[in-house]
Amino acid sequence: AKKEIYDVKQQRLCLAQDEYDHLNNALTTLGASRTS
């Protein structure tokens, strides 16, 4: 049972990481387009 909980946590972590990367990319693009 503990392994399952661990797997779910890992999955959530990966999702959060993807979200974070996506947000970072969006912000970077926004900033780049704003300065040009």
N, C-alpha and C positions, 0 to 999 in steps of 0.2 A: 504494500500500500504506500509506503514511504517513497518507493521508486517512482510511482505514478505522480505523486505530488511534486517530486523533484522535476520530472519531465515537464509537467505543466508550467512550473516556474521557469524552466529553461525556455519553453516556448514563448511565454509572456515576455521574457527578457529579450528574445530575438525580435519579437514584434515591436517592442518598445524601441529597440535599437534602430529598426527600420524606420519607425515613425520619426525618431530623432534625426536620422540621416536625411530623411525627406524634408523635414522642416529646415534643417541647416542649408540644404541645397536651395530651397525656395528663398530663404532669407539672403543667401549669397547672390542668387540671380537677381533678386529684387534690388539689392544694394548696388550691384554692377550696373543694372539698367538705369538706376537713379543717378549715378555719377556720370555716366556717358552723356 
